[in-house]
Amino acid sequence: AAHAWTGSSEVMLSSSSSLNENIILIPDNDWIELQISRNQARLQSSSKGGFFFRSRANKVPEPPKRVALPSVIDPVHNSDEAMILYSITASNSNDVPWSQIEDSSKLNTVANTNLWNAIQKRLKPKPLDAFPCWSHNSLSQFREDGFTLMYPESMRNEAKLALILLAEEFGQSSIYEYVSWTETPSDKDYGTSGIRGVERAGSIRRVGKDGSAIVIAPLPKGRTDVMIRTTIPTDPEAGRGSSQSRSNKPAGEPVVVMRRVKDLPVEDELTSRDWEGPPLEDIVWNT
């Protein structure tokens, strides 16, 4: 269960916010494996020759396309001050009795509505912006809806403490912190890939589980598509021993490299599920 949280993707519905576009983040390890597996499947299909096999090759899904982060949270374009994002939910509260779990959708909707009201009326310091989001893992079949809040770096510690207390109030064992990050090539990233010749300067070389290597070219104009997600527990002892919460979120502060992509690798009933919270059109941040 802890792996499910570590491997979860994040969808931020931020198009109506100051970011002006939605954000989809998936774990970088998953992105690398999808690049390798789908590229190999496409090459294997096309190498068989003949019209039939070429047609089949066209049906192999494309690997998720990289997308640069919005300029507001991209350190290259935001030279004034870095921005920190925090995601918080009231879904699947640890305080809900087991007997009421069958009504979880209704309970989550009410809980997230109450959380939004608390963010608007009681949370201090106030974020610069706030918008709906959800975390999900299609393989483990879970999804939790919530909210993402944006703060300047100068308010990081103060905001983190306030959100930890708010999450604890709503029966949560943790919150997520997202920080933009620019990949920096190391010595091993230069030279040749062993596959297709010389790598582009500034490229990053990554190796998949099967030993296959891919080369990640830099985005134009020095942009980045990477964020670092840290799981911050509301209680350092949460998730240990017999008192482990129902959500089974990992204890400690696991760090996951996340990469922004254009589309989710998998679209299913989970990703198209109704939003569990206040009406999306009502979630507008007024500073």
ZIFENWO-V302673 format. One line per field, one symbol per residue. ss: DSSP state (~ for helix, > for strand, _ for the rest). phi: phi as a letter, one per 30 degrees, with the letter a starting at -180 (. if undefined). burial: # if it has 16 or more other ideal C-beta (glycine too) atoms within 10 Angstrom, else .. Layout:
ss=???
phi=???
burial=???
This chain:
ss=_~~~~~__>>>>__________>>>>>~~~~~~~~~~~~~~~~~~~___~~~~~~~~~_______>____~~~_________>>>>>>>________~~~~~~~~~~~~~~~~~~~~~~~~_______>>>>>>>>>____>>>>>>>>>>>~~~~~~~~~~~~~~~~~____>>>>>>>>_____~~~__>_____>_____>>>>_____>>>>___~~~___>>>>>>>>_______~~~___________>>>>>>>__________________~~~_____
phi=.ddeddcdcbccdcdccddiadbccbeeddddddddddddddddddddiidddddddddddddeddbddeedcdddccddadcccbcbbcdheddddedcddcdddddddddddddddddcbdbddddaaadaacabddchbabdabcccbdedcedddddddddddddciccabccbbdbcdcdceddcjcdibbidddeidccbcdddjdcbccdddehidbbcbcccdcddbecdiciddedddhdddibdcbdcbdbdbddbcbdddcdddcldeeddcbdcd
burial=...###########.##.#...################...#..#...........#..#..##.#####.####..#....###########..#..........###.###.##..#...#..#############...###########..##..##.###.###############..#.....#.........#...####.#...#.###.##...#####.######...##.....#.#.###....######...#..........###....#.#..
